[in-house]
């Protein structure tokens, strides 16, 4: 069976928490605002270190009833996005504004 590789660009965000507040799952919110759960496999677990960072991930997408899950084969930081380093906010909305 052929597995189709999908590429997703977006921001890594916490997806679920333990009762003590520890992050137990991460999601990627695509630049199109669609949310994808990152599978908790060996490579997917590395994305816990990239919460609030823009990434490009490639992997196999599995459709779910509530949330699609991506089994990540490869990832990298998305340096093509112009973001405020400390806030993870698109600079087109002016990170330094008090508005």
C-alpha positions in Angstrom: 0.0 0.0 0.0 1.4 3.4 -1.1 1.6 6.1 1.6 1.1 9.6 0.3 3.5 12.1 1.9 1.9 15.4 2.9 3.7 18.7 3.7 2.3 21.1 6.3 3.5 24.6 7.2 2.4 26.0 10.5 3.1 26.7 14.2 3.6 24.0 16.8 1.2 24.5 19.7 0.3 22.5 22.8 -2.6 20.1 22.0 -3.4 18.4 25.2 -2.3 18.5 28.9 -1.9 16.2 31.8 -3.8 17.2 35.0 -0.6 18.8 36.4 -0.3 21.1 33.4 2.4 19.2 31.5 2.0 19.2 27.8 1.1 15.6 26.7 0.5 16.2 22.9 1.3 18.8 20.3 -0.5 20.1 17.3 0.4 22.0 14.3 -1.8 24.9 13.4 -1.4 25.4 9.7 -1.1 28.9 8.2 -4.5 28.1 6.8 -5.7 27.8 10.4 -6.4 24.0 10.2 -5.2 22.0 13.2 -3.3 18.7 12.9 -2.4 16.4 15.8 1.3 15.3 15.7 1.6 11.5 16.3 3.5 10.6 19.4 6.1 8.5 17.6 9.9 9.0 17.7 10.2 12.0 15.4 6.9 13.5 16.5 8.0 13.7 20.1 10.9 16.0 19.1 8.4 18.7 18.2 7.6 19.2 21.9 10.9 21.2 21.9 9.5 23.5 19.2 6.3 24.8 20.8 5.5 28.3 19.4 7.9 27.8 16.5 7.1 27.9 12.8 7.8 24.6 11.1 7.5 22.7 7.9 6.7 19.0 8.5 6.4 16.1 6.0 4.8 12.9 6.8 1.8 10.6 6.3 -1.6 12.2 7.2 -4.2 10.0 8.9 -7.8 11.2 8.8 -9.6 11.2 12.2 -13.1 12.0 13.3 -12.1 15.1 15.3 -8.6 15.8 14.2 -6.3 14.6 11.4 -3.0 13.2 12.7 0.4 13.5 10.9 3.0 10.9 11.4 6.1 13.1 10.9 9.0 11.7 8.7 10.9 15.0 8.5 10.7 18.5 9.9 12.5 21.8 9.8 12.1 25.3 11.1 10.2 27.5 8.7 12.6 30.4 8.2 10.5 31.8 5.3 8.0 33.2 7.8 8.8 36.7 9.3 8.0 36.2 12.9 8.7 38.1 16.2 11.3 35.8 17.8 10.0 36.0 21.3 6.3 36.1 20.6 5.8 33.9 17.5 3.6 36.6 15.9 3.5 37.5 12.3 5.4 40.8 11.8 2.7 42.0 9.4 0.7 42.9 12.5 3.5 44.9 14.1 4.9 43.1 17.1 6.1 46.4 18.7 2.7 48.1 18.6 0.7 48.6 21.8 -2.6 48.4 19.8 
